[in-house]
């Protein structure tokens, strides 16, 4: 995972996220709390464009806290991929109470729990996987994932 970022490294990280989303669709970026001790970055892209033509939604949120040394430390993240039309979903989250975990919704089995065990994932790893799902155009499946709660 990432170490604490300087202001310059933080800005570069955020612009890289925005750039990779802007390459595939209509991207947007919010930076909330720049002058506070908690900062939230929300970047998203409708691919290739807004409904009714949208085929996928990529949405990445990261929460940072300012360290005593003035660096930005990643504390939580939410990386989401939604297939459109339909309800296929793949996501990686790091937040309380489960910390690192995955979400998956196979629309052929909507009754299954959507929470799966996970490991730390960077936004770039998640994006790479989500791009593969988008490029293949296959319906989402949860093969290879293990339920978070038995």
N, C-alpha and C positions, 0 to 999 in steps of 0.2 A: 504494500500500500504506500501511499505518499507520506513523506515526512512533512513537518511543518514548513509552510511556504512563506518566503518573503513577499512583500507587496508586489514586486515586479514578477516573481515566479507565479504568484496567484493570478495576476492579470493575464499572463501568458497562458496559463492553464485554462482560464475561462474563455479566452479568445480561441483557443484550440478546440474546445468543446463546441463553441458556436460555429466555428468554421466547418467542422466535420458534419454538423447538422445542416448548415446552409448549403453544403455541397449536394445534399439529397432532397431538399424540399424547402418549404417556406419556414424558415427558422425564426425563433424569437428568443430573447434573453432578458431575464430580470436579475438584478443584483440588489438585494434588499439588505440593508443594515451596514453599508460600507463604513459608516462612522460609529457603529456600535461594536460591542464585544462579541456579538453573534451575527453571522452573515449567512444569507441563504442565496444560492445561485439556482435559478430555474431556467433550463434551456430546453426548447422543444422544437419539433419539426413535424408538420403535416406532410405526408409524402404521397403522391407528388404535389398535392395542393389540397385546399379545404374541401369539405363535403360539398357536393355528392361525389366528387372524384377521388377523395382521399382513400388510399389503400393501406396506410399504416400511420401510427402516431408513435414517435420516439419522444420520450420525455425524461430528462435527467435533472435531478435535484441533489444538491450537496449542501450540507450545513457545516459551517466552520466556526470555531471559537478562536478568539485572539488570545495568544499565550502571553505570559508576563513579559516576554522578550519582544512582543509586537509582531510575532509571526502568526500565520493562519493555519490552524490544525483542523483537519477533516474529522468530524465527530459522528456524522450520520450521512447516509446517502439513500437515494431512491432512484433506480434506473429501470425504466419501464418501456416495453414494446407492446403495442396493441395492434392487432390485425383489423382491418376494415375492408369491407363490411364484415360483420361477425363479431365474435367475442373472444377470439384467440388472444392470449396474453402470456408474456414471459417477463419476469422482473427479478431484480436483485436488490435487496434492501439490507441496510445495517442500521437498526434502531432498537431501542428497548421494547419489549423485554427479551426478544429472541436474538438480538444482535444479527449476525450474518445469516441470512436465509434467502430462499428463492420463492417465487410465486410462479405458478403455471396454471393456465386454464385451457384445457382441451375441450372445445365446445361439443365434442361428441360425448363427453362425460362430465357435464357441468355439476353433477352431484358430488364429485370427489372434492376432498379438501384441497385448497389451492396453495397451501403452505408446505415448503420442502426444505430439507437441510441444505445449508450452503456454506461457502467459504468466502473469505474476503475477495472482492472483485473490483477492479478499477473501472472507471467509466469507459476506458478505451477497450478493455476486454469485453465488457457488456455490449458496447456498440458493435464490435466486430461480430459477435454472435448474433445480435439482432439483425445486422445487415445480411447475414447468411440466411436467416429465416425469411426476410423480405425478398431477397433475390430468388430463392427457391420457389416462393409462392405456395409452399405446402401449408396445409392446415396445421396449426400448432398441435404438438403432442408433448407429453410429459415423460417420455421414455427416458430412463436412466436417472430420474430424480427419485429421492427417497423421502417419504413423509416426515415432516418436522416432528409431529407428535404421533406416537404409536397408537 
